[in-house]
Amino acid sequence: MNVKHPTFLTPPHSPSLAPDITDFGDTGPMDDEDPLQSTAEFVGTGDRLYRNYHPFLSAHPCDPDGAFLPPGAPPPPITEKSPDDWTPYGSRVEFELADYLFTKNQTPAHSIDQLLNIWAASLVQAGSKCTVFSDHRDLYKKIDNTPLGDVKWQSFSVKYTGAIPDEGALPWMEDSHDVWFRDPREVVRNMLANPDFATEMNLQPYREFATESHERQWKDFMSGDWSWAHADKISEDPDTHGSTFVPVILGSDKTTVSVATGQNNYYPLYASIGNVQNNVCRAHRNAVAVIGFLAMPKTTKEHTETPGFRNFRRQLFHSSLSFILKNLKPAMMKPEVARFGDGHYRRVIYGLGPYIADYEEQVLLACILRNWCAKCLSRRGNLDEINLCRSRSHTDALIEECDSGTLKSEYGLVGELVPFTNDFPRADIHELLAPDILHQLIKGAYKDHLVEWVEKYLLQTHGKKQANIILDDIDRRIAAVPPFPGLRRFPQGRHFKQWTGDDSKALMKVYLPAIEGYVPVDVVSVTLVHRNVITEKSLSEIEDALTRFHTYREVFKTTGVVTTFSLPRQHSMSHYVHLIRLFGAPNGLCSSITESKHIKAVKEPWRRSSRFKALGQMLLVNQRLDKLAASRVDFRVRGMLAGTCLSAVLASLGIMPKSASVPDADVIADSEDIDKPTSVLAHVELARTSQGRKRAQSVHALANELDIPHLADLVSQFLVGQLYPDMDPTEVPDSLIDCPRFDGKIRVFNSAVSVFFAPSDLSGIGGMKREYIRVSPKWRSGHARKDCVFVITDPNAHGMQGMDIAQVLTFFSFRLRGVYYPCAVVRWFNRVGNTPDDDTGMWMVEPSSVDHHAHFAVIHVDTIFRSAHLIPVYGTDMLPLTIKSHHVLDIFTLFYVNKYADHHAFEIAC
C-alpha cells in the first residue's frame, strides 16, 4: 500500500488559506445550444493559417463578480493612477536609480552608500540641499514599500512520522526540514495580469492548420492535444463554460552555487503557465518564477543508501509539492475570477500542466527506479522495445495487486511512494513529464553518448597514440571555425574540466564537420529536427531521423565501442512525436529555461548574500527583483518611461537633449534579444556611426584599401540596378552605364545590424532578435573579421534556392541625387549542387570566380537577410597548427553552410 504523506509541523509563517470559490450559476449571455459557434478563425498574415478553438472553455470576459460581459464590451481601465504617480518613488530618477543599482548593476550595499555619498557631495557643491536616497537602507525601503509584485515568502517544517525501529530512532528520523515557498496561486495571478504578456498569451486551447493544405501544426503549448483533452474533461461541468483554462507548468532541479566554498546546493521550484507563448518563456522574462526552495535531507554515510532514508527523502519531495500547490486546488474544480493583462476579468480554472525535469528528476517524480523509463513500461535492459505508456490508473492497479519486489523487478516502480499529482484532479505524473531537449538530446544523446562514443571508436580503431593525434586535429578543426553571432568560441577544442549545457549546445553546432573523415559516414549522418513550429511533415522528419539514428548508431556496437543502447536519455527520443502532439513544440518546455532561471533566482542572489544563512537573503533579493520588475511594467503601461531618464527631465525643463553617445562596435555583443512586438521578418541597417577618417572616404581610396581595382565599375553596376530595376543588365546601353558613376564622398562602417524574426531561438517576447554583422579590419585589436551573410536573390524561391552566400568585405554609404544608398562590398560563393549534402544535411558552397578571379559585387543592404556561418570541409588531411579561424575563409575552397548555427538558420538554410 502507498504510504501516507509525512506530517507537517506548525508552520512558523502560516500560508494563506485557500480562497473561497463562488458558485457563479447562470450569470451571462453564453449560448451552449450551438457549441461550435464562432470557434474557427484565420490567424497571421495572408489568411495562410486558421485555428479551431475549443468551443466551451472560450475565455469569455466577465466583470469582477464573474458575470459574463456582452460581446465587444471594453475592459475597465488597467489602473486608476495618474501618469505622474511614481509611488512609492518620488520621481522617475528615484525609480530608475533603484532599478539600475539593484537589478541591472547588482551593486553591493557599501558601494551604493559610496555612490550616494559622492552624488550628495556633488549636489551640495552645486547648491542643492536635496538628495535621492540617503543610503542603501533608504533605497531598499522604497523597493520594499512597492505593493506591486508582492507575493511574500512563507515556510513550513516537515519531519519523519513513520514507524520507529525497536533499537531507537535513526539520526535522520528526528531531523526537521524547512521548506520555503510563495503562494503559487498569487504568482500565477500576477502572470495573468502582466500587461507585458497581454498579446503573447493563448487563452483557449486551439488546433492550427495550414489554409491551403489543411496540414496540422504545433507551436505553443495551447496548440497541443493535452490542453484540448483536459478542456473537454473540465467542460463536462457546465459551470466551467466560458472560463479560461490555465495549466500550471512546474519545474525543479538542484543547482550548486559554489564548489570552492563548500558545495552549497539549493533546490528551487519554478512555475509558469501554459498560456504564455513559447517565445515569452525563452525570452527569460517573468513568465517563469521561482515559487519555492525545497528541502534536501542529509544523514550519515551509514544511512544514506538505506531504503528507509531513500524513501523518506523522495516522499518528502512529493509531500512538499502537494502542500505548496494546495491553494490552487479549489479553482481546479470550480472557476475563480482573475484579472488579465488586457484589462479584462475572466473566470479561470487551473490544472497541473507538464513538469520540466531532467532524467534524475523524472525518476524521482515518477516514483521509479533508475534506468527505467518514466513514460512507458519498457524494461530497463531493453528500453527500445515497444511497450505501453505508464498511467496513474495502471500504476494504482499494479500497487494494489503486486508485492513490492514484483513492482520493482517487473515494472521499476517504488510502490511505497505517493506522487504529489495523486492529490490533484486530472493529474497523471507519467503523462505530465515533458520532453527535455537540453538533457535528453544535447547533454544526453550528443555529449554523453555521441562524443564519448566517437572518442572510444577512434581509440579502438587506431590505437591510443594515433587516436590522440586525430583528436588533437579535431580540436584544431573546432578551434578554426570562423566566428558567428551568439556562437561560443573554442580556441582549445573540446577539452573542458566540466561540460555545461551551453558548452554542449555550442559544440553540437560545429562538431559534425570536425569529425568528418575520421569516422564512418553513418556517424556523421545523425541529425534531429528542432523547430519553433512543427507540422505533420516535421513529425515525419523526426520519425525518419530517429530511424536513421537507430540504424547508424549500430556502427558503435559492431565495432565494440558499446554493448547496449538501452539508455534512458536516448530512449526518451522515441516519445518525442507523441509529446509534441500533446504539448506543442518542445523548445517551450526545455529545462534550459529553468536552468537559465537558476542564474537570476539562485546564483546571483547567493553571490549578493553574506554567505551566512544565505537563503533568507536570497529570498529577499528575489522579492525585491519581482517588485522592481512589476513597477517597471506598471510605469511603462502608463507611458511614464518614454525616452531616457535624462531626456525626460530635460524635456520637463524645456531643454532639447543632445544625441546619445554610441558605444564602440567592438564592445557590443554580437547578438541580443529585442523585447518589442514582432515588426518585420528581417531588416538590415548600417551602424549608427561611421569610421570617418580611420577608413577610406572615396570609392577610389576604398578600392585601394580592399585591393579591388575595378570597385568603381562595381559601384556603377550597382547604381544601374538601383536606377533601372526593371531593365535587364545585359540590355542596358553603354550610354546609361557611363552615366551613374559616383566620385563623391563615402562613409565606411565596420558593422551592420540585422533585426529578424527568430522565435525558435532565444529572443525577445515578440520573437525578434538583433544580430551584428562584423567587417572590422582589426577585430578587437586583433585580426580582421569579415562575416558571411545570406543574400536574398530570389524572393519567390524557398530556402537556399532563393538565397546566395556572400562574405562582406565592408559596408559603406553615399548619397546621389538626393537618394541615400547603404551598401556592402561582397565576395560571392556558389552553391555546390541543387540539394544539401546527403551525409550532413547541409548545403555546400565554394568561392565564386570570374575569369579565374574572385567574384566581387556591390549590393544594397536591404538584400541581406542575416549572418551566415560557413565551416570548411576539412577533408581527410590534418589541419596545420598555423591555421586559425581568421584564415579559413581565405584558404579553403569548399564550405558547409552551417544550418546548425542556430534554430533560425536551420529553418532558412533548407
N, C-alpha and C positions, 0 to 999 in steps of 0.2 A: 504493500500500500504506500501511497505517497505520504511523505512526512509533512507535518504542519509547518507553516512559516514560523521562524523564531519570534519570541515575544518581544515587543518594543517596550523599553523603559519610558518613564515620563519625559517628554521632550523638554530640554532646557528652554527652547523657544518654540512654543506650540504653533504648528501650522494653522493657517486659517481653516475654518470649517468649510465643507463642501457647499456650493451655492444651492439655494432653493431653485428648483426648476418649475416654471409656471406652466400650467396646462392651458395652452392658448385657445383650444377649442376652435370653433368656426369664427375666424376673425378677418376674413377678407375675400376679395373677388377672384379666388383661384377656381379654375374650371377643370375638373378632373374627368368630365364626360368624354373628352377627346384628348387622351394622354399624349398624343403625338403632335399636338398643335404647336406650331412655331418652334420646332426643335432643331431645324436644319437651316444653315445659312452659309454663304460664301465668306471666306476669310482671306486675308492677304491682298496683294495687288493682282489685278487682272482676272479675278474670279477663277484662278487656277486650282484653288483648293476649296473644299466645302467640309463642314462639320455637322454631324448629327449629335445633338446634345441630349443628355438624359432628360426624359420627359417629366419626372416628378421632383427630383432634387434640383430645382431650377434657379436657386439663389435669388428669389424674388425680394426686392427691397420692402422693408416694413418700417413702422415707427418704433420708438424706444420701448413701447409696450408689446411689440410683436404683431400688431395689426398690419396686414399687407396694404401697401400703397397702390393707388391706381397706376396703370402703365404710364411711363413717362414722367412721373412725379419727380421733381428735383429733390436732391438731398438737402438736409439742413446745412447751414454754414459749418465748416470744419472747426472753426474757432471763433469765439466772440472777442478775442483780444484785438487791440488796436495795432496797427503796423509799426508803432514805435514803442511797444511794450516789450522790454528785454528781460523781464522778471525771470530769475532773481538777480540778473546782472543789471548794472546801472546804465550800460551802453553797449554798442557793438564792440568797442575797443575792449571792454572787460571780457565779453564772451570770447572774442577771437583770441585774446591773450591766454585765457584759461584753457581753451581748446588746444591752442598751439603748444603750450608748456606741458599740459598733462597728456594729451592724446598723441600729437604728432612728434614732439621732441622728447617726450617722456623724461622731462627734466627732474633731477633729484631735488628734494626739499631744500637742501642747503644751497644749491645752485639757484633755485627760484628766489631765495632770500637775497643772495648776492646780486642777482639781476635787478630785482625790485629796488634794492638799496642804491644801485648805480642810477637807475631810472629816476628815483625820487630825488637824488642829488642833482641830476640834470634839470629836473623841473623846478627845483628851488633856485638853482642858478639862473633859470630863465624867468624867475619872478613869480612862479606859480606855487600855491600852497597845497594844491591837490595832488593826490597820487591815486593809482588804480587799485592796487592791493597793498596792504601794509606788510604782509609776509605770506609764507606758504599756507599758514593756518587760515588766514583770511580768504585766500583763493580756494582752498579745499571746502571751506564753509559755504561759499557761494555755490559750488558744484553740488554739495550735499543738500542744499535747500531747493534744488530743482525738483519739482513734482513729477515731471515727465520721466518715463522710463524707470520708475521707482518700483522695482519688484524686489523686496527685501529677502535677504538670506535667512534661512531657518535651519534648525538642526534637530536630529533625534538620535537616540542611542539604541544599540541593539546588542544582544548577547545570546549565548547558547542557552537553550531551555530544555534540552533533551535529557535522556537518562544519564545518571552519573555512575561510573563504574564502582564496583564494591570496594576497590582499593583507594577510592577517593578521586576527586575531580582532577583531570589533567590541566596543565597550565592554561591552555587556550580556552578551556571551558569557563573560566572565571573572568576572562577579559571582556571589557565593554568597548564598543566601537562606535565612534561618532560619524554620522553621515550628514553632510551639509547640502542643502538644496534650495531652489526657488520654486514657487508655485508655478508649475508648467502651464496651468490654465491662464494665469495672468500674462505669462511670457507669450503664449500663443495669441491672446487677445491683442497684445501690443503689436505683434507681427501683422495681424489682420488690419489693424488701424493705421499702419505705417503708410503715409501718402507716397513714399518712395516706390512702394510695390503696387500702387493702385492700377497701373497699366501693365504690370508684369505678373499678373495673377490670373489663374483659371479658376472660376467659381463653380463650374459644373463639370462633371465627367463628360467626355466627348470622344467621338471617333472621327478621325480625319481621313479624307480621301482626296486623291487627285481627280479634278473635274473631268478631264478627258478620258482617263483610263479606269477610273473608279478604284485605283490601287490604294489600299490602306497604308497609312504611315504612322509611325510612333515618334513622339518627340518628348514633350514634357510629361510629368508624372500622371496628370489627369487624363492623358490620351490613352492610357493603358486599360487593359481589361479588368484589372483588380478594382480600380475605383468605380467602374461601371457596375461590376458584380456586387460590390458592397452597397452601392446606391440602391440596387434592386432589393437587397435584403432590408435596408433601412426603410425604404418606401413602402414596405408591406404594412407599416403603421401609417394610416392616413394623416396623423397629426404631424408627420415629418414633411409632408408635401410642401413644396415651395422653399424648403430650407437649403442651406449651403453645407455640403459635406466637407469637413476639414480633417484630412488624415494627418495624424501627428507622427512625424518621422523622427526616429531616435538613432543615436549612435554613441558608442563608448569605446575607449581604447586607452590603455595605460600609457603613460609617457614619462620619460626621465628628463629632469630639468638640469641635473648636474651630476656627472660621474666623479669629477675631481674632488668635490666636497662631500662625498659620501653617499652616492646613489640615492638621490632624492626623487622618489616616484610619486606621481599623482594619478588619479583615476577619474577623469572628467566624464560627465554625461552630457550629451548635446541633444537639442531638439530643434526641429524645423517643421514646416507644414508642406504638404504635398501640393498646395495650390500655387505657391510661387514657382515661376518658371525656372528651368534648369540654369539659364544664364545668370539669374539672380543668385542662386546658390554658389555657382562657380566664381562669381564676382567677389565672394567673401564679404558680402555686406552683412547686415544684422538679420538676415533670413536664417542664419544658423546661430543659436545661442547656447551658452553653457547653462545648464539648469541644475547641475549637481556635481559634487565630488564624493565618489563612493569610497567605502572603507576597503582597506587591503589588509586583512588579518595576517598576523605573523605569529610564529611559535618557534619552539626549539627545533634544532635539526632532527632530534629524535622523533618528533611527532609530525614533522612537515608532510611526510608522504604517507601517513596513516589514513586509511579510508574515512575514519570519522572526521578528521580535520579537513580533508579534501571536500567531503560532502557539506560540512558546515560552511566552509568558505564559499562554495558555489551557491548554496541555498541562501546565504546572507546577501549575495548579489541580487538574486531574484526577489527576495523579500523587500530589499531596499527599493528596487524599482517599483514594486507594487505599491509601496507606501508613498513614494514620491509622486506617482501618477494618479493617486486615488481621487484627487479633486476634479479630474477630467471625466470620471466615470459617470456621474449623473447625467451629464449632457451627451453621453454616448447613447443614451436611450430615449431621452426627451430633449427637444431643442431648447437652447437659450438664445438670447438676443445679444449681438455683438456689433460694434461699430467697425466699419471698413475704411480703407484708405481713400476711397472715392467720396466719403462723407455719408454714405447710406448706412442704415442699420439693416441687418439681416438676421434671420434665425440661423443658428449654426448647430450642427450635430457632429461631434467628434468621433474619431475612430483611431485605433492604433494602426499606424502605417508601417512601411518597411523599416527594418533595423539595419543600419550601416555598421558592418563589423568585419574584421579580418578573420582568418580561419580559426585562430585560437579563441577568439571571442565568440565565434559561431558555435564552437564545441561547448563552450560554457552556456550559451543561450539555449541551444537545442537539447541540453542535458544528455549528451552522448559522449562516447569515448573517443580519444584522438585516433586519427587515421580512418575514421568512418565519415561518410557524407552526411551533412546536416539536412540535406534536401531530399535524399532518396534512400532506399533500403539496400543499395548495392553493398556487398560485403567488402570489408577493408582490404582483403587480399586480391580482390578482383573488381575494383571500382568501375571499370569501364563496361561491365555487363549492364544491359538494360534492365531496369527494375522499376518498381512502383515508387511514387513520391511518398514521403512521410506526411502524416497529417495528425492533427490533435486527436481526432476520434480514433484513429488506428493505434496511436501511442497509448491512449487511455485503455483501449481494449486489451492491448498486449500486457500492460501493467496489471490489469485485472486478472488475466489468465495465466501469466508466466511467472516463474520464480526469478529472483534476482540474477542467478547465474545464467539462466537461459536468455534473459533480456540482454545481458552484456555480451555473451558469446555469439548469439544468433542475430541480434539487432543493434548492438552497440549502444544500448540505452542504459542510463543510470536511473533505475526505477525509483530510487529513494528521493529524487529531486522533483520539485514542482516548478515549472516555468512560470514567470510572472504573468505571462499572457493568459494563463488559466483564470485569472481574477477579473478579466475584462471581456465584454461581449464581442463576438465576431472576430476574435483574435486567435491566430494559429501561428506559433513561432516558426514552424517549419516553412510555412508559406511566406512569412514576412521577412525572412533573411534575404537581403538584397545582394545583387551581383557586386563584386568589388574589383574593379579594373586594376587598382593600384597593387593589391597584394596577390590577387589571383593571376593576373596576366603580367604586369610589369615586374613585380618582385618575384612572383612565383614561376610561371611558365618561362619567362625570359631570364631573369637574373639567376634565380636559384637552380634552374634546370638547364636552359639552353646554353648560357655562358659557361657554366661548370662542365656540362657535357662536352662542349667543344674543346675545352682545355684537356679533359680526360682523353678525348678522341685523339688529339694531337700527341699526347704523351704515349698513348698505347700504339699509335701508328708509326711514330717517328723516333721514339726513344726520348729520354729526358733532355739530352744536350740539344738535339735538333729541334725538339718541341719548344724549348726555351728561346731558341733563335727565332723561330716562327712567331711565337707570342710577342717577342720584342718588336718584330716587324709589324704585327697587328697593332701594337701600341703606337708605333710611329705613324701608321696609316690613320689611326684615330686622331692623333695629335695634329696631323697635317690637314685635317678637314678645314675648309675656309670658314670664317666667322659668319654667323647668321643671327638676326634679331631674336632674342629670347633663348638661344641655344647655348648651353654651357660649354665652355672650352675645356679640353682635357690635354694639357701640354705634356703630361706624363703617361698618357694612355689610360688604361682602366684599372690601375693599381691603387686601391684605396684601403685604408685600415678598416673603414666601416662604410658600407654602401647605404646611402639614403634613398628614399623614393625618388628624389629629384635626380640623383646620380643614375639610377636605373632608367628613368624616363628619358634622360638626355642621351645615354649610350644606346638605347634602342634605336634612336634616330640615325645613328651613323654606323651601327655595328655590322649590318649585313654586307655592305660594300667592303668593309675592312677584312672580313674573313673569307671573301670570295677568292677562290684559287687555292685555298688551303684545306677546305672541307668539301665533301661531296655536294653536288648541285642541289640534291634533295634538301639539305640543311638550309641552304640559302633561300629555298622556296617557301619557307614558313611565313605566312602573313595572316593578319587578322583585321577585321573591319571594325572601325570605331568612328562613329559619326554622330552629329547632333540630331539629325533626322534620319530615321531608319524606316525603309519601305519594305514591302514584301520581297522585292528584288534583293534588297540588302540582307534580309534574313536568309535568303537562299545563298547569297555570297558567304555569309558567316558559316552556314552549314557546310558549304563546299570547302571553305578554309579550314574548318575543323577536321573534315575528312582528309584533306591533304596533310594537315599537321599529324594526324594519327598514322598516316601512311609513311610520311617522310621521316618521322622520328624513329622508325624501325631500324634505320641505319645505326643508331646508337646501341641497339640491342644486338644486332648481327655482328657488330664489331666488339662486343663485350664491354662497352662503356657502362651500360646499366643493365640490370637484370629484371627490373619491373617498371611498369608505367602506372602502377596503382598508387597515384599520388593525388591527394585531395585537392590541391590547388589546380592541377591540370584537369582533374576530373570535373571541377566546377564549371569549366567552359562548356561542357555538354548540356548544362542547364540554361545557357545564355539566351537561346532563341525563345524558350518558354518564358524566361524572366523579362525579356524585352517586351513580349506581348502583354505581360502583366503590368509592368511598371514603367514602360516607355524607355527612352534612350538611357543606357546605364551610366553615362557621364554625369547625370544629375544625382546619382546615389553612391558615388565612389567615395571610399574612405579618405582619398586625398583631400576632400572638402573638410572633413572633421580633423584630419591631421594638420592641415594648414591653420585650423582654428586653434590648435594647441599653442601656436606661437603667440596669438593675441590674448587668449584666455588663460594660459598656464605659464608659458616660459617667460614672456616679457613681464607679467606681474610678479613672478618669482624673482626675477633679476632686480626688480624695483623694491623688493622687500628687504628687511634687515637680516633675513635667513633664520631669525628666531621666531618660532611659531608662525611660520610664513603664511600658512593657509588663510588665517584671518585677514592678513594684509592683502593677500591676493583677491579674496572675495570683495574687499572694499574697493580695490582698483577696478575690478570688473564692474561693480555697481556704478562707480563714477564714470567709467567709459560709456556705459549704457545711457546715463543721464546726459552726458555731453552729446552723444550721437542723437538722442531724441530731441534735444534742444536745437541742434543744427537742422534737423528735418523740419521742426516747427517753424524756425525763423525763415528757412528757405521757402516753405509753403506760403508764408505771409509776405514774401517778396522783400525780405529785410537783408538779404545777403548778396544783392546785386553788386557787381564790381568788386574792388578790393576794399579793405578797411580804410586805407588812406584815401582812395578816390571818393569814398562815401563821405568822409569827414571834410575833405576839400570842397566837395560839391555843396555840402551844407553851409560852408563859409563863402560860397560863390567864387571859388578859385578853380581854375582849369588845371587838372592834374597833368603832369608830364608823362610821356610814354614810358612804360615799364621797361627795365633793362632785360635783355635776353641772355640766358646763360650760354656759355661756350658749348658748341655742339658736341665736343669730345666728352663732356662730363654728363650729358643727358643719357639716360638708359636707352637701349636700342628699341624697346617696345614698352607700352604701358596700356592699361585699361582706361576706357573713357566712360564715365558714369553719366551718359546722356542718352536720350532716346535714339532709336535707330533712325538714321537720316538718309544715307546713301549706301549702296553696296560697296563702293570704293571711290576714293578721291585722293589725288596726289597734289601737293603743292610744295614749292621750294621753301627752304629755311627762311626765317624772318630776317636774318642778317647775312649779307654777302661777305666775301673775303677782302673786298676793297683792294688796296694796293698790294696785299700779300700775293694776289694771283693776277693773271692776265686781265687786261681791261679792253682788249680789242680782239677781233677774230684772228688777225694775223699773229698776235702775241700768243693766243691760246693754241694756235696751230703749232707754233714752235714748242710750247710747253708740253703738248701731248704728242709731239712728233708725228703729226698728221698733216703733211704739206698741202693736201687738197681740201682742208677743212672749209675754206671759203666756198668752194664748189658745193660741199655738202649743205652748207647753210642756204645757198641759193636753191638747191633742190628741195630743201625743207620749205622754203618760202613759196616755191611754185605749188607745192602740195597744199599749203595753207591758203594761198590766194586763189587757186583754181582747183578746188577739191573735187569737182565733178569731171575734170579732164584727165584722160589717160596720159600719164607722164611721157609715154613714147610718142604721143601726138602733139606735145607742146612745141610750138615753133621756137626756133633759136632766138628770135627777137624777144620772146617773152622770158626765156631763160636768162638772157642778158640783163633783163630789167630788174628783177628783185635781188640785187646784190646789196649786202649790208657792210658798211665800213665804219659804223659808229661805235659808240662805247657799249661795252657789255659788262654785266655783273656776274661773277663766278661764285658758286655756292658749293660747300663741302657736304651738303646733305639735303634731303627732301623728306617730307613727311607723307606717309601713306595712311589714310584712315579707311578702314574697311569693316564690313560686317562679318564677324567670325564667332558666331555663337557656340561653336563646338569647342573653342579654346577658352582659357581664362580671359575674360573680357569684362567690360562694364555691364551694368544691369540691362542696357539696351542691346547688348551683343556687339558693341562697337569696340574696335581696337586700334590703337595708334602705333605705327611702326616707323622707325627712322632708316632711311636708305643712305648708306655712308659712301662717300667718294673722296676720302681725305688723302692727300699726298703723304702725310706723316700722321697716321692714326695714333693718337695719344703719344705723340713724340717718338713714335717708332717707325715701322714700315708702312708702306702705302696700303690703303684698304679701298677696294673698288667692288662694291656689291653687285650682284646679278639681280635681274628683275624679270617678272612675267610681263610681256608687252602684248596687248590685245591687237591682233592683226585682222581678225575676222569675227566681229561681234555676234554673227549669226551661227557660228560653229560652237560645238560643245567642248569644254575642257581644253586639253592641249591641242586639239585640232584647230582651235581658234586663237591660240597664243603662240608666240615665239619667245625664246630666251635671249636676253642680251646682258652684257656686262656694261655697267655705266662707268664711263671714264671721267666724266664731270657733268655738273649741272651749270647752266648759265641762262641769263635772260637778257632781252633787249627790247627796245620799242622801235617800231617802224610805222610811219604814217598814223601815229596815234594809237596803234594796237600793241598790246603787251604780249610778248612771246616767251613763256617759260619752257626751256628746252633741256635736252640731255644729249650728250655725245656718247654713242654706244658702239660696242663691238658685237656683231650678231653671232648667234650659234644656230646651226641647222639641226632639226630633228633627224635621228637615225631610224629609218623605217616608219611605218604608219601605225605601229602599235607599241605598247610598252614591252620591255624585256620580259621574256617568259619566266626567267628564274627569279628576278627580284620584284617584278611588278612595276618597275619604274621606267619612265621614258629615258632614252639616251640621246645626248646631243653632242655635236662636235663643232669646233670653231669654223665659222663660215669664211670663205675666201673668194676674192675676185681677182682673176689673173695672178693667182699664187700670192696675193697679198691679203692681209686681214680686211674683213668687210666692215667698214665703219658707216655710221649714219648719224644724222641729227634728227631727233624725234621730239614731238610735243609731250610734255609730262602727263597730259591727260590720257595718253595711250598706255601709260604704265599702270598696271594693276597693283602689284605689291612686290616685295622681295622674293627672289627665288634662291634656292640653295643647291649648288652643284657640288657633287662629290666625285673625285676622279675614279675612273675604272682602273684599279691598280694592276690588274692582271696577275701574273704569277711571279714577277720579278720582285726582289727585295727593294724596299724604298731606301735610297741613300740617306745617311744621317744628316746630310746638309740640307735636305728638302724640308721646308717649313710651310706653314699654312699660307703665307703670303706669296709663295712661289707657284702653287699648284695650278691656278687658273691660267698661268702663262706658259707652263711647260708640258702639261698633259694634253692629249689630243682627243680624249673621249671621256665623257662625264655622264653620271646619272643625275637626273632631276629629282632631288630628294623629296618625295611626297610624304615621307615620314617626319619631316622637319617640324610640322605641327598639324593639327587636325584640319585646319583650313586648307593647307597645302595639299593634304590628302584628298580633299573634296574637289579641288580645282585642277590638280595635275593628274587627271584620269584619262 
